[in-house]
């Protein structure tokens, strides 16, 4: 049995010992192949997965060509919560299961969201710049804001991360609004005493801070457009901890330039590997950009590797009920 762990080198784990350990404990005779992927090596990658039973990846585009090149492939394990890099329709046609990690970093991303919100509202980057680069000692260098407890937070996407952010923000005394057309009554009930569900228009007009935690889908590509930034009448801070594709980046730059936004905190940009030297969002005192690091902690890394490899083990050994999350399940499709 052959398992291929492949991704762009920048996205791979520093070591693969834990992944190998989990896979080999569950699949005693398996062969684990590590393949650092580059776009110009796609032909070699297709050759490598020709006899693979499982593929573990996060960012490689898995399309019809990949699936056709891997006739023995049974399962694609995504070591991430998002799976928009996989053509799910093609996976169904080829009877290949797809299982992302449904939960491994909720608390980490929520903590990071609150951290960056506090940094924006209290102007930390501006003050650090003034001290480190200007060598000045000025408490009034930046325009002050209200206390956090007097501000309203608007959350797009009230999934696990959004709900965790809501609870933390409410504990800090903030008024919390949210918009999520897909949330179930059961999940909303978990935070109903802390969060008011409102329309998109209502949230945009009332929030002092807008934070995005939506899963990427066909309905929210470029969700945050020039028109939506113009509707943010309180000139809020904007935070994106979800997907860069949900934000029109040129519109975001224009909104910052026009003062429609007070500032922004972005853990994702339009592409996963951005040209930072030429990005117009870089170098601003009111913009915090981090390299998709909101998830990053020792606890989350252990959980990410363990769950994604256990998903492979469980699927290949027929323990489908133990797979954390199946978004394509050939066994169910065949019934």
N, C-alpha and C positions, 0 to 999 in steps of 0.2 A: 504494500500500500504506500503510495507516494503523496506527500503533502508538500506543496510549494508555498513558501512565505516570500512574497514579492511586493516591493513598493519602491517609490523614489527614495534614494538613500537618505535624504533629509527627513523623511517621514518614518523611517524604520527605527526600531528600538536600538538603544546603544549596544545591547547584547541580546542574544536569542536563547539564552540558557533556560529561562523559565518557560518559554514557549515550547522548547524541545522537551523539557521535563514533563509538562502536562500532556503533550501529544504522545510521548513514548510510554508514559505510565498507562494511558488509556488504550493505545494501539501499539502493543508490544513490538511488533515486527515492522513498524512503519519506517519509511525513509523520509527524512526532513531535508528539503533543499531550500537554501537561502539564495534569493535572486535579487540583487540590487538593480532596479529597473531604470532605464532611460528611454525616452521616446525613440531615439535612434537605434535602440536595440530591440524593437518590438518583434522583429522576425525571430530573433534568438529566444525571446520570451515565449512566443507561440510554440517554438520547438520544445522548450523546456516543459511546458504544461501539456504536451501531447498525450502523455501517459499518466497525468496527475489525477488522483482521486479527489483532492481537495485543494482549494486555493485560499490563502489568507492574505488579504490586502485591505487598504483603506482608500487609496486615491487612484490606482490604475483604472483606466477606462476599460470596463468589461462589456464588450458589445458582441454582435453576431460573429465577427471574425474570431474573437477569442474563444467563444463557446464552440464554434465549428471546428476550431483547431484542437479542442480538448474532448474527444469523444468519450473518455472514461470519467470525466469530471462529474462528481455527484453533488458537491456542496461548495459554495463560496461563502466564507466567513469574513465579515467586514469588521475590522478592529476599529470601529467608530460607530457613532449612533446614526449618522447619515449614510445613505446608500444610493445617492443620486448618480454615482459613477457607474452603476450597474444597469444595463438594459433589462428590466424585469420581464418584459414581454418575451425577449429572446431567451432568457433563463427558463421561462415556462415552456417555450417551444422545445428546448433541449432537455427538459426534465431535470434541471439543476436547481437545488435548493439554495436560497439566499438567506443568511441570518446575520444581521447586524448585532452589535452589542447594544441592547436597549437601555442599559443603565450601568454606568461605571463612574461618572464624574458629576452627578447632579449637584452635590454639595460644593464641589470645587468650583464649578462655573458660577454657581449662585454667590459664593463668597467673593469670587473675582469681580462679579458684576457690582456688588456692593462696594468693594474696594475702589474700583474705578469711578463709581458714582461719587463717593466721598472725595476722591482726589480731584474730580472736576469741580464739584460744588465749592470746595475749599481752596481751589486755585493752586494746588501743590506744584504743578509743573512750572507755572509762571514764577512762583516764589523761588523754586530751586534754580531756575534759569537766572533770576536776578542775583542770587547769591553766588552761584558757581561761575557764571560767565561775566556778569556785570560787576561783581564784587561789591554789591550794594546791600544795605540793611534797612529795607523799607517795608513796613507792615501794610502800607497803603499802596503798594505797587500795583496790586490787582483790585478790580472792582469787587466789593464784598457781595455775598448772597445771603438770603434768609437762612435761618437754622433749618436743618433737614426736617425737623418735626413740623415745620410750616410749609413744606413743599408737597406737591402731588406727583406721584410716580405713575406713569402709564406703561403697562406691559402688553406687548404684542406676543401672543403665544403663551397659553397657560397650561403647558405640559408640566412635566416633573420639575424642570429647571425653573420655568416661569412661576410655578407655585412656591418653590423654595425661595426664590427672590422675593415674592410677595410677602411671605411670612417674615422674612428678615427685615424688609422695609417697614412693615406694619409694626414690628417690635421696636423700630427706631422712631416710631411716632408719625410716619408718613401716611398720607391719604393715598390709597392704592386703587387705581383703575386698571381694567384689563379688557382686551378684545381677543376673542378666540371663537370662531364660528363652529369649531369642531369639538369643543370640550363637552364631555358627557355630564349629565346631572350629578352622577356619582363623584366625579373628580372635582367639579365645582363646589360640591357640598363640603369638600375638605378645607376650602379656604373662603367660603361664602361669608363668614363673619369678619373677614379681613379685606376682601376684595369686592369691588362693584364692577359687574360686567356692563360695558357700555359700547356704543357704536364706534366705528373708526373715527368719524367726524368729531364725536364728543371727546374721545380720548385725545385726539390731536389738538383740540382747542383748549383743553383743561390741564394738560400735563406740564409740569416744570422740568421733568426728566422723562424721556421716552426710551424704553429699552426693548430690544428685539430678541425674542427667543423662539421664533417660529421655525418649524421644520420646513425645509425647502420643498415646494411642490409646484405643480403647473399653475396654481393660482396666485403665487406670490413672487415670481421672478420680477425684479425691479419694482417691488412693492412700494419702496420709499422713493418717490419721484419728486420732481420739482413742484408739482401740484400739492403733494402731501407735505412737503417741507413748508410750503407757503401757508398751509392750514394750521401750522403750529404757531398759533398767535401769541403764545407766552414766551416765544423765543427760547425753547428749552435746550437742555443738554441732550444729546443723542448718543445712545450706546448700542452697539451691535456685537452680540456674543453668539450669533447664529451662523448665517451664511452670507458671504460677500455678495452673492448673486441676487440677494433680496434688496440690494441698495443700488440705485443709479449713482455711481461714484462721481460723475461729472456734476450731477444735480446737488450732491452733498457738498462738493467743493464750492459751488455757486452759493448755496445756502449759508455756508460759513462766511464766505466773502461778503455777502449782503447783510450779515448780522441776523439772519432768520434763525440761526442756532447760536447759542452761547459757546458751545464747544462740543466735542465728540470724543468717545472712547471706542476704539475699534480693535477687536481681537481677530477680525477677518477683513480681508480686502477683496477686490473684484476677482483676483486670481490667487491661488494658493501659494504661488511663488512670484510675488510682485517685484517689479523694477522700482525699488525704493529710491534710487538715486534721482528718478525723474517723476516721482509721484507727488502731486501737488498738495497732498494731505500731510506730507512729512515736514517736520521742522516748525510746526505751529505751536505756540505756547498753550493754546486752548484745545489741542488735539493730542490724545494719548493713543499710540498705536503699539500693539503688542503682537508677537509672532504666533498667533493661534495657540496661546499658552494657557488659556483660562482653565483647561482641564488638568493641568500639569501638577501632579503631586506624587509622592511616593505611593500613597494609597491608591490613587487612580491608575497609575501605571501597572501596579500589581493586578488590580481588578481587570483592567483592559486586556492584558495578556492572558490571564487565567480564563476569563469568560469566553474570549474569542476562540481559544484553543479547545476549551471544553465543549463548545458548540460543535466543533468538528468531530470530536470524539463521540459525543452523544448521537450526532446524526449518523455517522458511519457505523455505529454499533446498534442502531435501531431504537435508541432511547429518545424518540422525538419529543416526548412530553417534558424532557429535561432541557431541551434547547431553549436558550433564553428568549429568543424572539425569531420567528420564521415569517419573513415577508413573501417568500415564495416557497411553497411546500408541495413538491410533486406528488407525494403520497396522497395529499388531500385533493389535488387536481384530478387524480386518476379515479377517485371514488365517484 
